[in-house]
Amino acid sequence: MRFVVQHKKAVYINFLVVLFSLAIYPFLSLYTLFKYLTNELFPEDIILALQGNPEEFLEPKSIEAIIEAIHIESFLSIILFITLLSIFIRVNLPDKVKIYVSMILFIFYITYIFSIFAVRFGLNFFSYTYFISFIGFIFLAFGINTINLFAFLTGKIK
């Protein structure tokens, strides 16, 4: 990555990296919209979607469906992590800041994933953990991507 970014003839690569970083914004926005439309964004909706509601004839989500959704989301999130953090480690910031921000992003994601299981098995207060960690994950990813784009466009990459 360092050779690609710092090489004198890397104008095309820089252009592609900036376009790829710009594509992260619609991805995160559509991912949040998807969660909203599938009723998995707000705490009350999460409880209804995962545990079901006999009064409204909503069946609970099966464990297989939850694992399948987590599998797909994990793959997409790993690609997002690699994309964001591979550029972020080259940004001209102190190493402690980069490490802390990366760890906080990872903790938000892990909390978001495992709180789904807690809600499914009846621990309803974890729906708030799910909501807060998802929103934190999305906002922090937006922030990291904004820092990456700013650093790329101003040339402040190590």
N, C-alpha and C positions, 0 to 999 in steps of 0.2 A: 504494500500500500504506500509506503514511504517513497519508493522510487517512482511509482505512478503519479503521486501528487506533486513531487518536487522536480520531476524531469522537465526540461525546457520545452519539449515537444508534447507535453501532456495536456494541451488545450482541449482536445477532443475528449479525453478521459475526464477532465474536470467538468466539462459540459455534461457528460453522461452522469457523473456523480451528483451534480446539482439537480439534474432532471429527476434522477432516482430519489433524491431527498425531497424534492417538491411533490413527488407522487406519494410520499408517506402521509402528507396531510389529508388527501381524499380518502386514503385507506383507513386512517384512524377515525375520520368523520363517518365513513360508511360503516365501520365496525361498531361505533356507538349507535348509529341509527339502526343497525341490525339488532343489537341488544334491546333497543327500545321497541322495535316492531315485534319482536318475539316475546315481549313481556318479561324480559330478564334484566331490566335495568334498575328499577326502583325496588326497595325492600319488600313492599307488600306484594308486588307482582312476582318477585322471585319466589316467595313462599307459595303462592298459588300455582306457579308453573312447575315447581319441583315437587310439592307435596300433594297437589290436587285439591279439589273442593267438591265433596259429595253433593252439596246443595245445588251447585251449578253444573253437575255431571262432568266435572273435569277430573280426568284420571291423573295420578301422579306420574311424573317422568320416570321411566325405568332406568335402572343403573346402567344398562347397556347403552341407552341413548345419551346419558350423561358422560360416560367414558368416551363414546364416539365424538361428542361435541368437544370434550376436553382435548382429545387427540388432535383434532383438526385445529383448534385454537392454539394448542401448544406449538404445532408446526409453524403456523403463521407468526406466532410471537417470537419463536426462535429466529426466524428470518428477520423479523423486525429488530431484535436484540443485536444480531450480527451486523445489520446495516447501520443502526444508530451508533453502537459502541465502537465499531471499527473506525468510524470517522471521529467519534468523540475522544478517543484516546490520543489523537493527533492535535486536538485543539490546544491552543496556548493558554491553558489554565493550570493551576497547581495540581500535582498528582493526588493530593488528599481529596480535593474537590471532585475530581473525576472518579476516584474510587468510591467515595460516599454516595455520589449521585447514581453510579452504576449499581451499587448494593441496594439503595433505596428502590430503584426501579425493579430489581429482581425480587425484593421482599414484597413489594406491591403485587407483582405477578403471582408469586407463590401463594400469598394470602388469598388472592382472588380465586385461584384454582381450588385450593383445599377447602375454602369456606362453602363451596358448592355442595360438597359431600356432607358437611355439618348441617346445612339447611335441609338437605334431602332426608337426613335421619332424625329430624325433629328439633334441632337446636335453632329456633327461629331468630334469635338475636344475631346469629352469624350472617343473616341477610344484610344487616347494616355494615358488617365487616366487608362483605362481598361488594356492596355498593361503594363504600369509601375506597377500598383498594382498587376497584375497577376505575373509578374516576381519577384517583391518584396516578394510576398507571398511564391512563390516556393523557392527562395533563403533563406529567413528567416526560412522556415520550414526545409530546408536542414541544415542550421546552428544550429538550435535548436536540431535537431536529432543528429548531430555530437557531440554537447556538451553533450547530454544525453548518447550517447554511450561511449564517453571518460570518463564521470563520472562513469558510470557503470563498465567499464573495469578496471578503476584505484581504484575503491572503494570509491570515493568521493561523496557518497550519504548520506544525513542527515538521 
